[in-house]
Amino acid sequence: MSDGTLSTRQVAAPVDPIFGIVDAYRADQRPHKMNLAAGVYMDETGLTPIPASIREAERRILAASTSKLYAPISGEGAYLDAVRNLLFRQPGDVWGATHPAVADGRVTLLHTPGGTGAMRLAVDLVARLRPGAEVWVGEPTWPNHFQIVDAARVNLRRFAWLTTNQQAFDESGLLAALDAAKAGDAFIFHGTCHNPTGIDPTATQWQQIAERVEQRGLIPIIDTAYQGLGDGLIADTASLRAFLATGVELLVASSASKNFSLYNERVGALAIVGATGAATSILASHARQIVRTMWSNPPVHGGAIVATILGDTQLRTQWEEELEAMRLRILASRHELTAALAAAGAQGFARLLEGRGMFSLLGLTDAQLARLRDEHAIYLVAQGRINMAGLSPAKVPVVAQAVAQVLAGGDR
Ligand code: LMR
């Protein structure tokens, strides 16, 4: 091979730790196969439906659309206003965001292609504005965090998210990592519904974390992809409010993939909160320049759906009801699975009830996961991350029996 070719390196990149598994599931010909890998909501029949509020919003958009003109680099104002309200609404706010950070002009947003685009933009901003800064992630985390930090050419630091028995949030470990970091380093936090463990800090712990972050001069990047699927739309931004209360500069990556079921529309946002309104403007100008070289300006259709729904009281109410129904069904599946695992003789899974949101770790080895796939056609992510939102009353006993069987195989 000559040096002039792109393929000189010749070594293939690894398959994606989540979508690679989904590809294997798609290729599986067994009719009883079960995809509990990617974090997507499925109804009782196994479909990921388009909610009625989305269909109605799309009908209205189609009827009113006249052009496919470019959006501004940071996105359309109606979408950005809608997401700002969603993220910065406080307990007591019916709609609209009364948080002082918003009132003081310290908050600006950009529409990004999904939460992934927002995370990449956030880490790129850190790389550009704080050369030499390192980005810290608590392990285990969403595997794409590692790839995003790597792609932004930033040094990655790791700390343990869970205590050594893998049962609880390791607050002292995180506080020690905050103390070990240097000023200007960034920490990625999961705003709610930690992916993959489902284990979040309490509101009091978030306050302690935020205060330490402020004392140490660190930059929080809050990845919030599951707002409304944990404890509710406003409760799920308690982490964000804890950081805001300290006055630190922060970045918030949000996603409409799960809570609006807009997975393939790639709808997300990066909220930038600067120390002052002037600082926010400067940060936003850098964000726009980065965007211009990556996706130039965002795809508008998905954002228009979100803006249409959140801008109309009736549609917003309908969507909130649909979201709450999803949240409750995921919670019910979590309880059903825990009970079924116990009934199947698998010990030690009562801890699943401590988790919230779509995911929990079953703590399975690669060999056990391979057996689940090969013998039972059940697909999970590494360490046995299970998507509770993909379960149904019919699937739960099948999954529980299969898990109990591979655990009894003795290779745990
Ligand atoms: C997941 O963790 O399964 C989802 O966030 C989908 C993704 O982009 O990885």
Boltz pocket constraint, residues with backbone or C-beta under 6 A from the ligand:
constraints:
  - pocket:
      binder: B
      contacts: [[A, 18], [A, 19], [A, 37], [A, 38], [A, 39], [A, 40], [A, 142], [A, 144], [A, 195], [A, 225]]
      max_distance: 6.0
